[in-house]
Amino acid sequence: MSSQEIPEETLPAGQDTAHGAVKVADDPFADPGLPPHKPRIQDIDERAARRSERAVAFMFVLSMLATVGFIASYVIFPVDKIVYIWPFGRVSALNFALGWTLGLALFFIGAGAVHWARTLMSDVEVADERHPIEASPETKAKVMSDFAAGAAESGMGRRKLIRNTMFGALSLVPLSGLVLLRDMGPLPEKKLRTTMWAKGLQLINMNTHEPLRPEDVAVGSLTFAMPEGLSEHDHHFQVEIAKAALMIVRIQPEDIKDKRELEWSHEGIVAFSKICTHVGCPISLYEQQTHHVLCPCHQSTFDLSDGARVIFGPAGHALPQLRIGVNDKGFLEALGDFDEPVGPAFWERG
């Protein structure tokens, strides 16, 4: 389409319609100005403003209730409770409740703030000229003036219901984070200091599920055992075996360097915790010639002939030893619990 075919009213200012030439305008980027402000219904009807105020306050109250529900979920739902919820299927009741309540608490704070800004805060657009960025006294005075005007336009002082419920919602939401700190580790209790082992419990072979006799453990062999009375079908099996898993080796008595290790053994049969003292991995690699055991996770190495002390790797301390003997039936039995807590160090241990 040529310039002759374009209607004159659609051509820009300065267009020479006779010759098709365009004259350069004096200011091609002239400020078009702001469109006229259209008041909202809340600006002209105080009843509508009150309705919006109550709606915002209602959302902040819902946020507070959701936060209370989040905290209550920790008390109501056990950590191992599984429920069926359509269409999610079988889910953890605790995780489901925590996710929904925390999500709703944050959502209603955001929704209330957005509704407040869109319906009650001033929506008048103000054009401001660009100016050099410098902290002059005039600039500081203008910033403080604008801040005071914004505070006045937000209605924080006049809309006390919104202000108070917003502060309530913002005060309760951080409590969710404090409750989550509970899962950073076990509470100060003694459950990590002790295991199922006690005097008189027989050592059960984890492969055959039969009690162990001294003659069942050959020199240079590695055997894994668990306490008598513990079954793989028990509900608490994983919790208990994570602390009570036992590693049994037989060493010639004259090759045992540590005096107490020799006293706590039976005919060279020594029993140590299978749980690495670095991060709790199960130890399973045994070298017959050196009597060293290696953790496959981070290569911590322990000398079972010298009190299971650490000779290489990041582990912080030796493997705990279990004192053992033989009962009147000829089976190996524990003579007590481990001499110290098993596995990695923990903050309550001291």
N, C-alpha and C positions, 0 to 999 in steps of 0.2 A: 504494500500500500504506500503510495507517495504522499508527500506532505500536502499536496493539493486536495487529497481525498479525506484528510482529517478535518473534522468540524472545527471551526475557529474557537468555539468555547472550550474545547479540550486541550488546546495548545497552551504551553506555558507562557508566562508574561515575557514579552520581548520577542515573540515569534513573528517573523516577517512572512505573512501568508502569501504575499505576492511572489516572492523570489525563493521561498523555502529556507531562508537563512535564519539562524538563531542568534539573537543578541544575548550577551552575557549579562545576567541580572546583577544588580548592585550587591545583593546579599543572598546567594543561593541557599544558605543554611539559616534562614531567618527563624527565630524562635516562634513556633506555632502557638505557644501558650498552653495553659492547662484547660481541659474541658470544664464546663461549669459543674460545680459540686451538686450532687443530688442527695438530699437528706434521706436517711433510712427511717423506717417507721419508729425505731427506738429513739431517734433524735427528736421526734415531734410528738410522740405519745409516751408519757411516763408509765402508763400501764404496760405497754409492750416492753419498755426497759425493765420494769420489775419482773416481768415473765422471764426475760433473758437472764436477769440476775439470779432468779430462783433456779433456772435450768443449769447455770454454771455452778452454783452452790451444790445442787443435787449431784452433779458429776463429781465434784470434789469429795462429797460425803461417800459416794459409791467407791471412790478410790480408797478412802480410809477403811471402809468395810472390807474391801478386797485385801488390804494389807493385814488387817486383823485375821482374815481367813487364811492368809499365807502362814502367819505365825501359828495359828491354831492347827494347821495341817500337820505340823511337826509333832504335835501332841496326839492327834486323833489317829493318824494312819501309821501303822508299823512299816518299817522299811522293806519288809519282805512280802507285803500284802499285794496280791495280783488280782485285778478285777477285769471283767469284760465290759467294755464301753463301745457301743456302736457309733460310728463305723471304724473306730480305731483298733478294735480287737482286744486282745488281752494286754493290758498295760499295768505298770506300777501305779497303784493308787496314790502313793505319796508324790511321785514325780508328776503325775497328771494334775493333782491338786495344786502343787507348787507352781507349775507352769501357768495354769489358768489364773490363779489368784494374783500372781505377780504381774502377768500380762495385763489383766484388767486394771490393776492399781496404776500402772504406768499409762495405760490407754486413757483412762478417765481424767488423769491430770492433764494429758496433752489435749484431749477433746475439750475439756473445760477451758483451758487457756485459749485455744483457737476460737471457740464460741464467744468468749469474752472479748477477744480482740476484734472479731468481725461484727459484733452487734452493739457493744457498749463503748469501746475505746474510740477516740476520735479518728475518722477516716479522711480528714481534709488533707489533700496533697499540698505540700508547700515547696515551691521552687527556691533553691538557694544558689547564689552565685558562687562560682569557684573562687578560691582564695588561696594564697600561700599557706603552707602548713607550718605554722609557727605558734609557739605558746605565748602569745602576747596577752597583756592584761585584758584587752578587749575580747579576745577569743575566749579566755577563761570565763569572763563575765557572761558571754553569749551562751557558752556550754551550760553553765549553771542555770541561766535563765531558761534555756530549752528544756533542761532536766526538770526544773520546777514546773514548767508548763505541761510537760508530758505526764508528770506525776498527778497534776491536777486533772488533766484530760482523762487519765485512766480511771479516775473515780475511786482510787484506793482509800482516800479519806472518807468519801461519802458513801461508798458501797461497802459498808462494814461486814455484811454477811458474806460477800465474796472474799474479802480480804481474810477474814478469820477462818473460813473453811479451806481456802487455799493454803494458808499457813499450817492448818491441821494436816492436810494431805501431804504436804512437803515434809512435815516433821515425822510422819509415820513411815513413809516409804523407805528412808534409810534403815529402819529397823529390820527390813527384809535382808539387807546385807549383813547386819550383825548376826541374824539367825543363821545365815549361810556359813558363818565362821565356825559354827559348831561342827561342820563336816570336814574341817581341815585336819582333824586328827581325833583320836579317842579322848574322851573325857578323863580327867585324873582319877583313875581307878587302878585296881591291882590285877585286872584281867590279863595284862601283858606280862606281868611278872611271874605268873605261875602257869603250869601246863597240867594235863591230866595225869602225868606220872606221879605215882605215890608209892610208898613202901609196900612191897608185896605184890605189885602188879607184874604179871609175866610179860616177857617180850614176845610179841606175835610177829612172825614172818609175814611181810606185806605181800609176798607172792603166793605162799602156800596157805596163809591164814592159820598156821599151826604154831604152837609154842616152840621156842627155840631151846635146844639143849647145847651145852658147850661143844659136843662132838659134831654138831651141825655146822659150826663155823670153822672153816679150814684156815690155816695160816696163809696170808696173802689174799684172802677173799674179802669181798665187800657185800654186806647184807643190810637190807633196810627193814626196820621194824616199827611197830606201832603199839600203843598200850593195850593191854587186855581189857575187853569190854567195849572197845570202839569198833564200830562196823561202818563199812562204806555206805550202807543204807540209812544210817542215822541222819537226821535233819541237820545236826550240827557237826557233821563229819569234817567238812572243809575247814571250818573255823578251828576245830581242835587239832587236826592233823597239820595245819599250818604252823602250829607251835610244838607239837609233840613228835614230829617225824624224826626218826632215829637212824643213825648210820653206825653199823657195827663192823669192826675189823679185828682180825687176830694178828698180833705181832709177837715175835719171840720176846719173852720178858726181859732178856738181857739187852734187847734193842730199844727198850723204852727209856728215854732220857729223863723224863719228868718224874719226880718221886711221887707226887700226889696222884698223877695219872696211873702209876703202877699200883698204888694202894686202892684206887677206885676200880681197878680192873679185876677180872677173874681169869687166871691162867693165861694172861696176855690178851684176853678179849676186852676191848675197850669200846665204849659207846659214847658217841658225840652227836650233838644236834646236826641235823641235815640242812638246817636253814643258814644260809650265808649271812654273816654279820655286816655285809655291805648294804644291800637293798632287799635281802630276803629271798634270793633265788635258791632253788633246791640244788644241792651239791651232789654230783653223781660220777665224777671222773676220778678214778683212783689209780695211783702208780705204785705197783707192788714193791719195786726195788727201793724206792726212796721213802715210801709211806706218806707221800704227798697226795692231797686231794685238791682238785681244781674246780672252781665255780665256773660254769660255762658262760655266764652272763658277762662278767667283766674281769675274768681271769684271776680273781683272788685265789691265792694258794696257801694251804694250811699244812703244817707238819703234824701228822697224827702220832708220831713217835715222841713229840716234844710238847705235849699239852695242847695240840692243835693250834699253836701260835701262827700268826700271819707271817709268811716269809716273802710274799710278793702280792702286789695289787692294792686296790683301794679299801679293802676291809679294815675296819678300825680296831677290832679286838678279836681274840681267839674264839673258837667254837666252844660253847658250854659243854661240859662233860656230865654224863649221868652215871652215878655210882651203881654198880650192878653186883649181883651175887647169884647163888644157886639155892633154890628152895628144896624142901625135903622130897619133892618128886623128881628132882634132877633137872628142872627147867630154869633157864635164866630169868631173873626177876630184878626189878628196880628196888633200890634201897632208899628211895626218896625221889625228890624232884631234881631238876637241873640245879647246879650250884649258883646260877645267875640267869637273868632273863635271856631268852633266845632271840636270834635275829638282830636286825639293826638297832642302834640306839634310838630312844624316843625321849621327848622333852621332859616327861614326868619322871624319867629314870634318875636324873640327877648325876 
